Each structure stands twice: as structure tokens, then as C-alpha cells.
């Protein structure tokens, strides 16, 4: 058998084995998943309802509370913009401004009692 035929035969054998493995894996029932319990809640302040409506759709309040403490307004503006542009969060313009204001007021101020 020539080298080309050997290579082709080896490729077909691997492709067949890979296809069988994929079918076998695809037939397994996914394991149930339970998200861990929340350890944080948004701080009560004006704008919390919008933050809960739009932010908690994709991630927990824990995610927000673990951001660097006492960041300036530009940090929170960039975070909200990133969520909208990079991750496709469906946050309307007016809600984005209010959420940014909420995050800045509650997670940027040293007196907010966050950490």
C-alpha cells in the first residue's frame, strides 16, 4: 500500500472513531446543576430595581460586590458599557445611566458599607 493510501486509511479510521465517540458522549444525560447560594445582595439605594432587573439576568450580586472597592465613576461607566457592547446585555440607554449612577453611589463611596 502506498503512503498516501496509508495516510487516508489512518485518517478515515480516526474520523470514524471520533464520530462514534461524539455520538456516545451526546447520548448521555447532562448532570443536574445547582448554582451556589448568593452570599451578597445589592445595596438598597435608588436604582436598585434597575440593577436587579438588568444585572441579575446574567450574573449575581456577588460579581458586583467583588469588583475593586471605591472605583471612580468612569470604572462603573466602563463596566456597564462593556456589559452592553461586549456581552450583549439588553440595557436601554436610560437604564444604563441609572445603573451606572446606582453602582457609583453604592459601590464607589467608602461610606457605602460595602467592605
QUIJO-V496900 format. One record per residue. N is the residue number from 1. RES is the residue in three letters. SS is DSSP state (a for helix, b for strand, c for the rest). PHI is phi in whole degrees, 0 to 359 (* if undefined). Layout:
n,res,ss,phi
N,RES,SS,PHI
N,RES,SS,PHI
//
This chain:
n,res,ss,phi
1,UNK,c,*
2,UNK,c,283
3,UNK,a,301
4,UNK,a,296
5,UNK,a,296
6,UNK,a,296
7,UNK,a,297
8,UNK,a,297
9,UNK,a,297
10,UNK,a,296
11,UNK,a,298
12,UNK,a,297
13,UNK,a,296
14,UNK,a,294
15,UNK,a,297
16,UNK,a,294
17,UNK,a,296
18,UNK,a,296
19,UNK,a,294
20,UNK,a,295
21,UNK,a,296
22,UNK,a,295
23,UNK,a,295
24,UNK,a,295
25,UNK,a,295
26,UNK,a,294
27,UNK,c,273
28,UNK,c,284
29,UNK,c,282
30,UNK,c,299
31,UNK,c,286
32,UNK,c,296
33,UNK,c,232
34,UNK,c,239
35,UNK,c,294
36,UNK,c,294
37,UNK,c,294
38,UNK,c,295
39,UNK,c,244
40,UNK,c,218
41,UNK,c,227
42,UNK,c,297
43,UNK,c,288
44,UNK,c,296
45,UNK,c,188
46,UNK,c,304
47,UNK,c,102
48,UNK,a,300
49,UNK,a,298
50,UNK,a,291
51,UNK,a,298
52,UNK,a,294
53,UNK,a,295
54,UNK,a,263
55,UNK,a,280
56,UNK,c,286
57,UNK,c,295
58,UNK,c,249
59,UNK,c,212
60,UNK,c,272
61,UNK,a,294
62,UNK,a,303
63,UNK,a,301
64,UNK,a,292
65,UNK,a,290
66,UNK,c,264
67,UNK,c,289
68,UNK,c,305
69,UNK,c,288
70,UNK,c,60
71,UNK,c,282
72,UNK,c,287
73,UNK,a,304
74,UNK,a,300
75,UNK,a,298
76,UNK,a,290
77,UNK,a,299
78,UNK,a,295
79,UNK,a,296
80,UNK,a,294
81,UNK,a,298
82,UNK,a,298
83,UNK,a,299
84,UNK,a,286
85,UNK,a,277
86,UNK,c,276
87,UNK,c,252
88,UNK,c,75
89,UNK,c,298
90,UNK,c,278
91,UNK,c,260
92,UNK,c,296
93,UNK,a,307
94,UNK,a,294
95,UNK,a,288
96,UNK,a,300
97,UNK,a,295
98,UNK,a,294
99,UNK,a,294
100,UNK,a,300
101,UNK,a,298
102,UNK,a,298
103,UNK,a,298
104,UNK,a,296
105,UNK,a,290
106,UNK,a,263
107,UNK,a,243
108,UNK,c,257
109,UNK,c,281
110,UNK,a,301
111,UNK,a,274
112,UNK,a,288
113,UNK,c,76
114,UNK,c,280
115,UNK,c,230
//
